[in-house]
Amino acid sequence: MGRSVLIVDDHAGFRSWARALLNAHGYRVVGEAADGRTAVREAARLNPDVVLLDVHLPDIDGFEVARQLRGGMRPSVVLVSSRDPADFGDRVRASGVRGFVAKADLSGPALEAIIDGPS
């Protein structure tokens, strides 16, 4: 079975679309979260291989969630946003995440390239 994924985004439509897309590419979506606090809790409970994490969340932003996930267990965290990564300056690189993919560019192969690519 493929890598397990937790999808974190405040838009249910994106979570549903990402779930279908990733399942079709052999990933196993084990959970979803609509905000940062739930994401941290679900990541600890589900222990996914990958956390697909939106930068903009209603409570705490994805950068803070990524910081909190760096303790204890360590999933591969991939940030997503509808914005260009250049809009975030050095924050993506400094956040310690595995990488970034624009929502419009999300695909199984794109996610795989980020996870398996050089750090």
C-alpha positions in Angstrom: 0.0 0.0 0.0 1.2 3.6 -0.7 2.3 6.2 1.6 -0.2 7.5 4.2 -1.2 11.1 3.9 -3.0 13.6 6.2 -4.5 16.5 4.2 -4.8 19.8 6.0 -6.8 22.6 4.4 -9.7 24.7 5.5 -11.6 24.2 2.2 -13.5 21.0 2.1 -13.7 21.1 -1.7 -9.9 21.1 -1.9 -9.6 18.3 0.7 -12.0 16.2 -1.3 -10.3 16.8 -4.6 -6.8 16.1 -3.1 -8.1 12.9 -1.5 -9.4 11.6 -4.8 -6.3 12.7 -6.7 -3.9 11.1 -4.3 -5.9 7.9 -3.8 -5.8 7.5 -7.6 -2.0 7.8 -7.5 -1.6 5.1 -4.9 -1.5 7.2 -1.8 -3.5 6.2 1.2 -5.3 9.2 2.7 -5.7 8.4 6.4 -7.3 11.7 7.6 -8.2 15.3 7.0 -8.0 18.4 9.1 -9.6 21.9 8.5 -7.4 23.9 10.9 -3.9 23.8 12.4 -4.7 22.6 15.9 -6.6 19.7 14.5 -3.8 19.0 12.1 -1.2 18.7 15.0 -3.6 16.4 17.0 -4.4 14.2 14.0 -0.8 13.9 12.9 0.1 12.6 16.4 -2.8 10.2 16.4 -2.5 8.9 12.8 1.3 9.1 12.4 1.1 9.6 8.6 4.1 9.4 6.3 3.2 12.7 4.7 1.3 15.8 5.8 0.0 17.9 2.9 -0.4 21.2 4.7 -2.0 24.4 3.5 -0.1 27.6 4.4 -3.3 29.6 5.2 -5.4 28.1 8.0 -8.1 29.8 10.1 -6.3 29.4 13.5 -2.6 29.0 13.2 -0.7 29.1 9.9 1.0 26.2 8.2 4.4 27.4 9.1 3.6 27.1 12.8 2.0 23.7 12.3 5.1 22.6 10.5 7.2 23.9 13.5 5.1 21.9 15.9 5.3 18.7 13.8 9.1 18.9 13.9 9.1 17.5 17.5 8.5 13.8 18.2 7.4 11.9 15.1 8.6 13.4 11.8 6.3 13.1 8.8 7.4 14.6 5.5 5.6 17.9 5.5 4.7 19.4 2.1 3.2 22.9 2.1 0.5 23.8 -0.4 -1.0 27.1 -1.4 -2.8 28.8 -4.2 -0.1 31.5 -4.0 3.3 31.3 -5.5 6.1 30.1 -3.2 8.0 33.3 -3.9 5.2 35.2 -2.0 6.5 33.6 1.2 10.1 34.7 0.8 12.5 32.5 2.8 9.8 31.2 5.1 9.2 28.0 3.1 12.9 27.0 3.1 13.4 28.1 6.8 10.3 26.2 7.9 12.0 22.8 7.7 9.4 21.3 5.5 10.2 18.8 2.7 8.9 21.2 0.0 6.1 23.2 -1.5 3.7 22.6 -4.3 1.1 25.0 -5.7 -2.4 23.7 -5.4 -2.8 24.0 -9.2 0.3 21.8 -9.7 -0.6 19.1 -7.1 -0.3 15.5 -8.5 0.9 12.2 -7.3 4.1 12.4 -9.3 4.7 16.0 -8.1 4.3 15.0 -4.5 6.5 12.0 -5.0 9.2 14.1 -6.5 9.2 16.4 -3.5 9.2 13.6 -1.0 11.9 11.6 -2.7 13.9 14.5 -4.0 17.0 16.0 -2.4 16.5 17.8 0.9 
